[in-house]
């Protein structure tokens, strides 16, 4: 009986331990990444280095969109 009770709590303890290791990450907006060029480049480099784990995170998506917007603005400014 004690083994059954212990066996039911072990997975719970493992899940709690795994959840505790996650650190809180501040999600930045596309506009924030547009005004913080250096941070955008660092984030994009990290995302490209580990796309399987980070590629679809909010910061990777927002930094990527900001990079596309920044390059579009740069191209438009060069034309005129």
N, C-alpha and C positions, 0 to 999 in steps of 0.2 A: 504494500500500500504506500509506504513511504517513497519507494522508487517511482511509482506512478506520479505522485505529487511533485517530486523533485524533477522528474522528466518533463512535466508540463511547465515548470517555471524556468528551466534552462533556456529554451528558445526565447522566452520573453526577456530574460536578462541579456541575452546576446543582442537582441534588437534594440534594447535600451542603450547598451554600450555603443552600438554602431551609430545610433542617432546622436549620441552625445559628442561624437567626434566631428560632426559636421559643424563648420564654422559659419557664422552669419556673414553673408556677402551683401554689400549694398548694391542695389541695382541702379545703374546710371541710365539716364534717358539719352535718346538720340541727340537732342539739343545739347546736353552736357558734353557728350563726346565731340560734338562739332566745335565747342569752345575750348576743349582740353585735348589738343592735338597729340601731345606726348603720351598722355594716358591712353588715348585711343590706339596709338601705335603699339604700345606695350600689350594692351588687351588683345589686339588682333594677332600679335605674334604668339601669345600664349594659346589663343584659340586655334590657330593654324598648327601649332606644335602638338596639340592634343585634341583633334576634332571629334574623336569618338566619345570623349567624356565631356568636353566643354562646348562643342560646336553648336548645340541648340540651346545653350543657356541664354537667359535674357541679356546679359552683358555682351556676349559674343554677337548676338543678333543686332543689338543696338549699336555696337561699335562698327559692325560691318555696314549697316545702313548709313551711319554717319560718315564713314569713309567714302561710300558711293556718292552721297550728297556733296561732300567736300570736293571730290574729284569732278563732279558735274559743275559745281560753281566755278572751279578753277578753269575748266574748259570753256565755259560761257564767258568768263572774264577775259580769256585770251583771244576770243573771237572779236570782241568789241573794244 
